[in-house]
Amino acid sequence: MKNFSLVILAIAIVLSFSSIFVVQEGEKAIVLLFSKVEKDSDDKAVVYGPGLHLKVPFFSQVRRLDARIQTLDGAPDRFVTSEKKDLIVDSYVKWRINDFSAFYLRARGDKQYAETLLKQKVNNGLRTNFGSRTIREIVSGERSELMEEALVQASESAQELGIEVLDVRVKQINLPQEVSSSIFQRMRAERTAVAKEHRSEGQEKAETIRAEVDRRVTVMLADAERNARTVRGQGDADAAAIYANAYNKDAEFFGFMRSLEAYKNTFKNKQDVMVISPDSDFFNYMKGTKAQ
């Protein structure tokens, strides 16, 4: 009897544990009964929120799904505009599960698989919107309108997956690498041409300024030389006037002083040799008598 009680107790414990399941915060769960989603009286799937719940033991399976907002941020994709120009577009999608039964049945409850399907639907919407606009329209002012239309299209197409698309955003729009390289080369060539033009204009202005400065320097030197000659001539004239005035006051003394100065300059260098007659007027004051 005692052993039977223990068996009954063990079975009760096993049944208790197998009939209880816990849903964590940020999750929701659905229960599969004989591989079919459990539904209520209104034929709607029963979704269990966070907490402790009961299920039919052994025959039920619990599928827990993340109920939080998810971010789908994949690799950039190539889109073609209405003018047949390629663009590399980097975008992201904010989404969450709003129909857990449909999500489990259509996406197999696999987040990665669901995001693959969702990415295709979002890209289809973006491809349609980019294909109806030019690059100028996309860049200049219709980017927000483009994202709104893509959000509407993605929301409609994602409903069958049990997914609610909350936002579609275009982070960055770039030209393909080969197009960017050709544009950069053309821009570089244009900037180089402009730089050469500015450089030649600068050299021309430098030559003009240099020529003007040289002209001014030449004029200033000529003016300075002329002024110097004028001052020198005036000084020579003043000196001549002084000498003349001194000669008129005492001609004999003036002659004597000039002879002394001539003697000094003549006999300054002892290496010099001068051949002259002793009777020359040059030695009048050395002989003590004045030549008649």
C-alpha positions as CSV (number, residue, x, y, z in Angstrom):
1,M,0.0,0.0,0.0
2,K,2.8,2.3,0.9
3,N,4.6,1.7,-2.4
4,F,1.4,2.3,-4.3
5,S,1.0,5.7,-2.6
6,L,4.5,6.6,-3.5
7,V,3.8,5.7,-7.1
8,I,0.7,7.8,-7.2
9,L,2.6,10.7,-5.6
10,A,5.3,10.4,-8.2
11,I,2.8,10.3,-11.0
12,A,1.0,13.4,-9.6
13,I,4.3,15.3,-9.3
14,V,5.2,14.4,-12.9
15,L,1.8,15.4,-14.1
16,S,2.0,18.7,-12.2
17,F,5.4,19.6,-13.7
18,S,4.4,18.5,-17.2
19,S,1.2,20.6,-17.1
20,I,2.8,23.8,-15.9
21,F,4.9,26.1,-18.1
22,V,6.4,29.6,-17.5
23,V,6.5,32.5,-20.0
24,Q,9.2,35.0,-19.3
25,E,8.9,38.8,-19.5
26,G,9.2,40.0,-23.1
27,E,7.9,36.6,-24.4
28,K,4.5,35.2,-25.4
29,A,3.7,31.6,-26.0
30,I,1.2,29.4,-28.0
31,V,0.4,25.8,-27.2
32,L,0.2,23.1,-29.8
33,L,-2.2,20.3,-29.0
34,F,-1.6,17.3,-31.3
35,S,0.5,19.6,-33.6
36,K,-2.4,22.1,-33.9
37,V,-2.5,25.6,-32.4
38,E,-4.7,25.8,-29.3
39,K,-7.7,28.0,-29.9
40,D,-10.5,29.5,-27.8
41,S,-14.2,29.3,-28.3
42,D,-14.1,32.1,-30.9
43,D,-11.7,30.0,-33.0
44,K,-8.8,32.4,-32.2
45,A,-5.3,31.2,-31.2
46,V,-4.7,31.3,-27.5
47,V,-1.7,33.5,-26.7
48,Y,-0.1,33.2,-23.2
49,G,1.6,36.3,-21.7
50,P,4.3,36.3,-19.1
51,G,3.6,34.2,-16.0
52,L,2.7,30.7,-14.9
53,H,0.2,28.7,-17.1
54,L,-1.3,25.2,-17.4
55,K,-1.4,22.9,-20.4
56,V,-2.5,19.4,-21.1
57,P,0.4,17.2,-20.0
58,F,2.3,15.0,-22.5
59,F,0.1,15.9,-25.5
60,S,0.8,19.7,-25.6
61,Q,3.9,21.5,-26.8
62,V,4.8,25.1,-25.9
63,R,6.3,27.5,-28.4
64,R,7.7,30.6,-26.9
65,L,8.1,33.6,-29.2
66,D,9.9,37.0,-28.6
67,A,7.2,39.7,-28.3
68,R,9.6,42.6,-28.2
69,I,10.3,45.1,-31.0
70,Q,13.0,43.7,-33.4
71,T,15.4,45.5,-35.7
72,L,16.1,44.1,-39.1
73,D,19.4,45.7,-40.3
74,G,20.7,43.7,-43.2
75,A,23.3,44.4,-45.9
76,P,22.8,47.3,-48.3
77,D,20.9,46.5,-51.6
78,R,21.1,47.8,-55.1
79,F,18.1,49.7,-56.5
80,V,17.4,51.3,-59.9
81,T,15.9,54.7,-60.3
82,S,13.4,55.9,-63.0
83,E,16.4,57.2,-65.0
84,K,18.1,53.7,-64.9
85,K,20.7,54.8,-62.4
86,D,21.9,52.3,-59.8
87,L,21.9,53.3,-56.1
88,I,23.2,51.4,-53.1
89,V,20.6,51.7,-50.3
90,D,21.2,50.9,-46.7
91,S,18.0,50.6,-44.7
92,Y,16.6,49.0,-41.5
93,V,13.1,47.8,-40.4
94,K,11.5,47.9,-36.9
95,W,9.0,45.1,-36.5
96,R,7.3,42.8,-34.0
97,I,4.9,39.8,-33.9
98,N,1.3,40.7,-33.7
99,D,-0.3,37.4,-34.8
100,F,1.6,34.6,-33.0
101,S,-0.4,31.8,-34.6
102,A,0.2,33.1,-38.2
103,F,3.8,33.8,-37.4
104,Y,4.3,30.2,-36.3
105,L,2.4,28.7,-39.2
106,R,3.8,31.0,-42.0
107,A,7.3,31.6,-40.7
108,R,7.7,28.3,-38.7
109,G,8.3,30.4,-35.6
110,D,11.9,31.0,-36.8
111,K,13.0,34.6,-36.4
112,Q,15.8,34.3,-39.0
113,Y,13.5,32.8,-41.6
114,A,10.9,35.5,-40.9
115,E,13.4,38.3,-41.3
116,T,14.5,36.8,-44.7
117,L,10.9,36.9,-45.9
118,L,10.3,40.3,-44.4
119,K,13.5,41.7,-46.1
120,Q,12.2,40.5,-49.4
121,K,8.9,42.2,-49.0
122,V,10.5,45.5,-47.8
123,N,12.9,45.5,-50.7
124,N,10.1,44.9,-53.1
125,G,8.4,48.0,-51.7
126,L,11.6,50.1,-51.8
127,R,12.4,48.9,-55.3
128,T,9.0,50.1,-56.5
129,N,9.4,53.5,-54.8
130,F,13.0,54.0,-56.0
131,G,12.0,52.9,-59.5
132,S,9.4,55.7,-59.8
133,R,11.7,58.5,-58.8
134,T,14.9,60.2,-60.1
135,I,18.0,60.6,-58.0
136,R,17.3,64.3,-57.6
137,E,13.9,63.6,-56.3
138,I,15.1,61.0,-53.9
139,V,17.9,63.1,-52.5
140,S,16.3,66.6,-52.6
141,G,13.0,66.2,-50.8
142,E,11.0,63.0,-51.3
143,R,13.0,60.8,-49.1
144,S,10.5,60.9,-46.2
145,E,7.6,60.4,-48.6
146,L,9.5,57.4,-50.0
147,M,9.9,55.8,-46.6
148,E,6.3,56.4,-45.7
149,E,5.1,54.6,-48.8
150,A,7.6,51.8,-48.2
151,L,6.2,51.4,-44.7
152,V,2.7,51.2,-45.9
153,Q,3.5,48.6,-48.6
154,A,5.7,46.5,-46.1
155,S,3.0,46.6,-43.5
156,E,0.4,45.3,-45.9
157,S,2.6,42.5,-47.3
158,A,3.9,41.5,-43.8
159,Q,0.5,40.9,-42.4
160,E,0.3,37.4,-43.8
161,L,3.4,36.5,-41.8
162,G,1.8,37.7,-38.5
163,I,4.3,40.6,-38.4
164,E,3.5,44.3,-37.7
165,V,6.0,46.6,-39.4
166,L,6.5,49.7,-37.2
167,D,9.0,51.6,-39.2
168,V,11.1,51.5,-42.4
169,R,14.1,53.9,-42.6
170,V,16.7,54.6,-45.2
171,K,20.0,55.2,-43.4
172,Q,22.3,55.9,-46.4
173,I,22.1,56.2,-50.2
174,N,25.3,55.8,-52.1
175,L,26.3,55.4,-55.7
176,P,28.0,52.1,-56.8
177,Q,31.8,52.0,-56.4
178,E,32.5,52.1,-60.1
179,V,30.1,55.2,-60.6
180,S,31.6,56.9,-57.5
181,S,35.1,56.4,-58.9
182,S,34.3,58.0,-62.2
183,I,32.5,60.9,-60.5
184,F,35.4,61.5,-58.2
185,Q,37.8,61.4,-61.1
186,R,35.7,63.9,-63.0
187,M,35.4,66.2,-60.0
188,R,39.2,65.9,-59.4
189,A,39.9,66.9,-63.1
190,E,37.5,69.8,-62.8
191,R,39.1,71.0,-59.5
192,T,42.6,70.5,-61.0
193,A,41.6,72.7,-64.0
194,V,40.2,75.4,-61.7
195,A,43.3,75.2,-59.6
196,K,45.5,75.7,-62.6
197,E,43.4,78.6,-63.8
198,H,43.7,80.3,-60.3
199,R,47.4,79.5,-60.3
200,S,48.0,81.1,-63.7
201,E,45.9,84.1,-62.7
202,G,48.0,84.4,-59.5
203,Q,51.3,84.2,-61.4
204,E,50.0,86.9,-63.9
205,K,49.1,89.2,-61.0
206,A,52.4,88.5,-59.3
207,E,54.3,89.4,-62.5
208,T,52.2,92.6,-62.8
209,I,52.9,93.5,-59.2
210,R,56.6,92.7,-59.5
211,A,56.9,94.8,-62.7
212,E,55.1,97.7,-61.0
213,V,57.4,97.5,-57.9
214,D,60.5,97.4,-60.2
215,R,59.3,100.4,-62.0
216,R,58.7,102.3,-58.8
217,V,62.2,101.3,-57.5
218,T,63.8,102.5,-60.7
219,V,62.0,105.8,-60.5
220,M,62.9,106.2,-56.9
221,L,66.6,105.4,-57.6
222,A,66.6,107.9,-60.5
223,D,65.0,110.5,-58.3
224,A,67.5,109.8,-55.6
225,E,70.4,110.0,-58.0
226,R,69.1,113.3,-59.5
227,N,68.7,114.8,-56.0
228,A,72.2,113.6,-55.0
229,R,73.7,115.2,-58.1
230,T,71.8,118.4,-57.4
231,V,73.0,118.4,-53.8
232,R,76.5,117.5,-54.9
233,G,76.5,120.3,-57.5
234,Q,75.1,122.7,-55.0
235,G,77.8,121.8,-52.6
236,D,80.5,122.1,-55.2
237,A,79.1,125.5,-56.1
238,D,79.1,126.6,-52.5
239,A,82.7,125.3,-52.0
240,A,83.8,127.2,-55.1
241,A,82.1,130.3,-53.9
242,I,83.9,129.9,-50.5
243,Y,87.2,129.4,-52.2
244,A,86.7,132.4,-54.4
245,N,85.6,134.6,-51.5
246,A,88.7,133.5,-49.5
247,Y,91.0,134.2,-52.6
248,N,89.5,137.7,-53.0
249,K,90.2,138.5,-49.3
250,D,93.9,137.5,-49.4
251,A,95.1,136.1,-52.6
252,E,98.7,135.7,-51.5
253,F,97.8,133.7,-48.3
254,F,95.3,131.7,-50.3
255,G,98.1,130.8,-52.8
256,F,100.4,129.8,-50.0
257,M,97.8,127.5,-48.4
258,R,97.0,125.8,-51.7
259,S,100.8,125.3,-52.3
260,L,101.2,123.7,-48.9
261,E,98.2,121.4,-49.6
262,A,99.8,120.5,-52.9
263,Y,103.2,119.7,-51.3
264,K,101.5,117.5,-48.7
265,N,99.6,115.5,-51.3
266,T,102.6,115.3,-53.6
267,F,105.2,114.0,-51.0
268,K,102.8,111.9,-49.0
269,N,104.1,108.6,-50.5
270,K,107.8,108.2,-50.2
271,Q,107.8,105.6,-53.0
272,D,106.7,108.2,-55.6
273,V,109.3,109.8,-58.0
274,M,108.6,113.2,-59.6
275,V,110.8,114.7,-62.2
276,I,110.4,118.5,-62.3
277,S,112.7,121.5,-62.8
278,P,113.8,123.2,-59.6
279,D,113.0,126.5,-61.2
280,S,109.4,125.5,-61.6
281,D,106.7,127.7,-60.0
282,F,105.7,124.6,-58.0
283,F,108.7,125.3,-55.6
284,N,108.2,129.1,-55.2
285,Y,107.3,128.9,-51.6
286,M,110.0,126.4,-50.8
287,K,112.7,128.7,-52.2
288,G,111.5,131.5,-50.0
289,T,110.8,133.9,-52.9
290,K,107.7,134.3,-54.9
291,A,107.9,133.8,-58.7
292,Q,107.6,137.0,-60.7
